[in-house]
Amino acid sequence: MSETGERNRPPQAAVVEQGADTPRRSAPGTRADAQVRGRTTIADGVVEKIAGLAARDVVGVHTMGSGVSRTFGAVRDRVPGAGGRSGPARGVKAEVGEVQTALDLEIVVDYGVSIADVARAVRENVVSAVERMTGLEVVEVNIAVSDVKLPDEDDDEPEPRIQ
């Protein structure tokens, strides 16, 4: 490898040998040292919420999920203890492994926006947020555009009974 390539490589965890009969240890404060002290698992729902919030931040995304899932989700949200995917996780499905995750998103876009540009922006925002917050590698983000919100259309979700 060239000298330039060596300089641009990320630093590896330092390993210190202290003798033939002592175990090898990583330098204090390194990533390898932290991995020895325990394990962190991240639930699918956590990744789904992060991805859903990141997708909603993109201009041109009207809402998440299909019309049917949004309607059932609005009803389910009103029933205490009903559970299910609601709120930020609606329209998002995650498969989370030990170090990687894959995501499927279903979005509704506003009329007049470039669907390709919105999908690209959603993908970039979701990958950035999930990788930054979880440390997982996002291997794919599949986006399904299920509807286009027209300017004169009413939202499918029913009005809240309590104000």
C-alpha positions as CSV (number, residue, x, y, z in Angstrom):
1,M,0.0,0.0,0.0
2,S,1.3,3.5,-0.7
3,E,2.3,6.0,1.9
4,T,-0.8,8.1,1.2
5,G,-3.1,5.2,1.7
6,E,-1.5,4.4,5.1
7,R,-2.2,8.0,6.3
8,N,-5.9,7.9,5.2
9,R,-6.7,4.6,7.0
10,P,-8.8,4.9,10.1
11,P,-6.8,4.3,13.3
12,Q,-7.0,0.7,14.6
13,A,-7.4,-0.2,18.3
14,A,-4.0,-0.3,19.9
15,V,-3.1,-3.8,21.2
16,V,-0.5,-4.1,24.0
17,E,1.3,-7.3,24.7
18,Q,2.5,-7.5,28.3
19,G,4.2,-10.8,28.3
20,A,3.7,-14.4,27.3
21,D,1.4,-15.3,30.2
22,T,-0.7,-12.0,30.3
23,P,-3.7,-11.5,28.1
24,R,-3.6,-9.0,25.2
25,R,-5.5,-5.9,26.1
26,S,-6.6,-2.9,24.0
27,A,-5.5,0.5,24.9
28,P,-7.9,2.2,27.4
29,G,-10.8,4.1,25.9
30,T,-10.7,2.2,22.6
31,R,-13.6,0.6,20.9
32,A,-12.3,-2.9,21.4
33,D,-12.0,-2.2,25.2
34,A,-15.7,-1.2,25.3
35,Q,-16.8,-4.3,23.4
36,V,-15.1,-6.5,26.0
37,R,-17.1,-4.9,28.8
38,G,-20.6,-5.8,27.5
39,R,-23.0,-5.9,24.6
40,T,-25.6,-3.5,23.3
41,T,-28.6,-4.6,21.4
42,I,-31.0,-2.3,19.6
43,A,-34.6,-3.3,19.0
44,D,-36.2,-3.1,15.6
45,G,-38.7,-0.5,16.9
46,V,-35.9,1.9,17.9
47,V,-34.4,1.9,14.5
48,E,-37.9,2.2,13.0
49,K,-38.7,5.3,15.0
50,I,-35.3,6.9,14.1
51,A,-35.9,6.2,10.4
52,G,-39.5,7.4,10.5
53,L,-38.6,10.7,12.1
54,A,-35.7,11.2,9.7
55,A,-37.9,10.5,6.7
56,R,-40.6,12.9,7.9
57,D,-38.0,15.7,8.1
58,V,-37.5,15.7,4.3
59,V,-39.4,18.4,2.4
60,G,-41.9,16.7,0.1
61,V,-42.8,13.8,2.4
62,H,-46.5,14.4,3.3
63,T,-46.8,11.3,5.6
64,M,-45.7,7.8,6.1
65,G,-47.6,4.5,5.4
66,S,-50.5,3.7,3.1
67,G,-53.9,5.2,3.5
68,V,-55.3,2.0,5.2
69,S,-52.4,1.7,7.7
70,R,-52.8,5.4,8.5
71,T,-56.5,5.0,9.2
72,F,-56.1,1.9,11.3
73,G,-53.1,3.5,13.1
74,A,-55.2,6.6,14.0
75,V,-57.9,4.4,15.5
76,R,-55.3,2.2,17.3
77,D,-53.6,5.3,18.7
78,R,-56.8,6.1,20.6
79,V,-57.2,2.7,22.2
80,P,-55.1,2.5,25.4
81,G,-52.6,-0.4,25.3
82,A,-53.5,-1.3,21.7
83,G,-49.8,-1.3,20.8
84,G,-48.8,-1.7,17.2
85,R,-46.8,0.6,15.1
86,S,-48.0,4.1,15.4
87,G,-46.6,7.6,15.4
88,P,-43.0,7.8,14.2
89,A,-42.6,4.1,13.3
90,R,-45.7,4.0,11.0
91,G,-44.7,3.1,7.5
92,V,-41.3,1.8,8.5
93,K,-40.1,-1.8,8.8
94,A,-36.6,-2.6,10.0
95,E,-34.6,-5.8,10.1
96,V,-31.8,-5.3,12.7
97,G,-28.8,-7.6,13.0
98,E,-25.7,-7.3,15.2
99,V,-23.9,-4.7,13.1
100,Q,-26.2,-4.0,10.2
101,T,-29.8,-3.0,9.4
102,A,-32.0,-2.9,6.4
103,L,-35.1,-0.7,6.1
104,D,-38.3,-0.6,4.1
105,L,-40.2,2.7,4.1
106,E,-43.7,3.5,2.7
107,I,-44.2,7.2,2.0
108,V,-46.8,9.6,0.6
109,V,-45.3,12.5,-1.2
110,D,-46.8,16.0,-1.9
111,Y,-48.0,16.7,-5.4
112,G,-45.5,18.6,-7.6
113,V,-42.3,17.4,-6.0
114,S,-39.8,15.2,-7.8
115,I,-40.3,11.7,-6.4
116,A,-36.8,10.7,-7.3
117,D,-35.3,13.7,-5.5
118,V,-37.5,13.1,-2.4
119,A,-36.6,9.4,-2.3
120,R,-32.9,10.2,-2.6
121,A,-33.2,12.8,0.2
122,V,-35.1,10.4,2.4
123,R,-32.6,7.7,1.8
124,E,-29.7,10.0,2.7
125,N,-31.4,11.4,5.8
126,V,-32.4,8.0,7.1
127,V,-29.0,6.4,6.6
128,S,-27.3,9.4,8.2
129,A,-29.6,9.4,11.3
130,V,-29.7,5.7,11.9
131,E,-25.9,5.2,11.5
132,R,-25.1,8.3,13.7
133,M,-27.5,7.3,16.5
134,T,-27.1,3.5,16.5
135,G,-23.7,2.8,15.1
136,L,-25.3,0.2,12.8
137,E,-24.4,0.0,9.2
138,V,-27.4,0.7,7.0
139,V,-27.1,-1.8,4.1
140,E,-30.3,-0.8,2.2
141,V,-33.2,1.6,2.4
142,N,-36.1,0.5,0.2
143,I,-38.7,3.2,-0.4
144,A,-42.2,2.6,-1.7
145,V,-44.2,5.6,-2.7
146,S,-47.8,4.6,-2.0
147,D,-49.7,7.8,-2.8
148,V,-49.4,11.5,-3.9
149,K,-51.1,14.1,-1.7
150,L,-53.1,16.5,-3.9
151,P,-53.4,20.1,-2.7
152,D,-57.2,19.9,-2.4
153,E,-57.4,16.4,-0.8
154,D,-58.4,16.0,2.9
155,D,-56.1,13.9,5.1
156,D,-57.4,10.3,5.6
157,E,-56.9,10.5,9.4
158,P,-60.1,11.2,11.4
159,E,-60.3,14.4,13.5
160,P,-59.4,14.0,17.1
161,R,-62.4,13.8,19.5
162,I,-60.6,15.7,22.3
163,Q,-59.0,19.1,21.7
